[in-house]
Amino acid sequence: MNPSFTMAGRALKILLVDDSEFILQRLEQLLKELPGVQEVRTATSAEQAAEMIVAYNPGLVILDINLPGKNGLQMLKEIRATPEIDPIVVILTNNTLSGYRAECMQHGADYFLDKAKDFGMLPAIIEKTATSSVQNPRRH
């Protein structure tokens, strides 16, 4: 069982990684109101997120591709190369037309969402993750 979930409440810990404070605030506000969400933390760079991910051990990471320094795709690869952590990874980006979808899915993203049109899908993904994660956190 993933330590990010509790048996009784199935509470989900979420890490948001985006360099836009506006997006982080909007996501944090949206997600904190959802049932099943235990805690939401934010990071504005891949480097900051890499430190947080090991200590925080989120059950779900929402990750932008465009980040200062290391990009989100590189971060995704690092997450998947670290066996101690196994969060659901949602790529939430504006870079949807340049082949990123296939590459992200190939490297282990669970979802690939367009910020402009798929933002509203996040509550359903959170609910699905929170309810299915007790048995197997990566199967949904």
N, C-alpha and C positions, 0 to 999 in steps of 0.2 A: 504494500500500500504506500502511496506517495504521502510523505509526512505533511504535505500542504492541505490535506483533507482530514476532517474529523468524521468518525463513524456516525455520530448522532446528527450533526448539523451539516456535514459535507461542505464545510466552509472552504472557500477557494481563495488562495493568495494569488494576487495578480501583480506583475511587473509591467509597467508601460515604459517603452523606450522610444522617444521621439525628440528631435531637437527643437520642436515648436512648442513653446509654453502654452499657446492657445489650444493646440490639439491635446496636450497633456491635461490641461484643466478641463476641457470638454469631456475627454474620456474618463477622467477620474470622477467627475460629477455624475456621469451616466452610470458608471460601473458600481460606485459606492451605494447606489440606490437599489441595486438588484439583489433579490434574495439569493442566498448562497455565497455571497462575496464576503469574505472575512476581512480582507485588508487589501488596499491598493497602494503600491509604491511607484515612484517615477524616477527615471534616469534620462538625462539629456544627451548622453553619448554612449557608445558601445563600451568604452573603457570603464565608465562609471557603472554601467549595467553589468559588466563582467564581474566586478567586485561584489555587487549586490546579489547577483543570481546565486552564487555559491552560499553566501551567508543567509539569504532570505529563502531560498529554495521554493520559488513560486510554482504553483500548479499550472499557471498559464502566463505566457509572455506575449505581449502585443508589441510588435517590432516594426519600425519604419526602416526602409532601405537607405534613404539619404540621412546620414549622420555625420557629424564632424569626425575626422580621423578615420577610424575603421568603419566600414559601412555595415548595414544590417545583414547583408548576405554573408559577409565574413563572420559576423557574430552568430548567425544561424549555424554555420559550419562548426564553430567552436562549441556551441551548445550541444550539438549532436555528437561531437567528439568527446564529450565529458560524460562518462557513464554514471557518475554520482547524481546527476540531475537529469530529469526527463520530463520537462514541461510540455504542454501543448503550446505550439508556437503559431501565432497568427501574424502574418505579414500584412500590415496596413500601410498602403503607400499610394503615391500619385504616379509612380513609375510602372504603369501597367501595359504599355505598348511596346516595350523594348526587349521582350524575351525574358523578363525577370520571373514571370509566373512559372514557366517550366523549370528554370534553374532553381528557384526557391523550393518548388515541390520536389525536385530531384534531390535536394540537399536536406530534406526532412521537414519542411514547413507543413503544418497540418491544414492551414487555411491561407489563402491569398486574397486579400480584399482591396478594392479600390476605395481610397478615402472619399472620392467625390460621389460615389453611388452605393457603396456597400456598408457604410458606417452603421446603418440601422440593423445590420445582421449580427452585430456583436452581442446584444442581449440573448439571442437564441443560442449562439455559440457558448456563451457563459453558462447558460442553463444546462445545455447538453453536456458540457464539460463537468459541471458540478455534480450532475446526477449520474453520469457514467464513470466518473473517476474513482469511485471507491473500489470497484472491481479491477479495472485496468485503466490507468490514467491516459494511455496513449491510444486507446481504441474508442472510436466514436462513430 
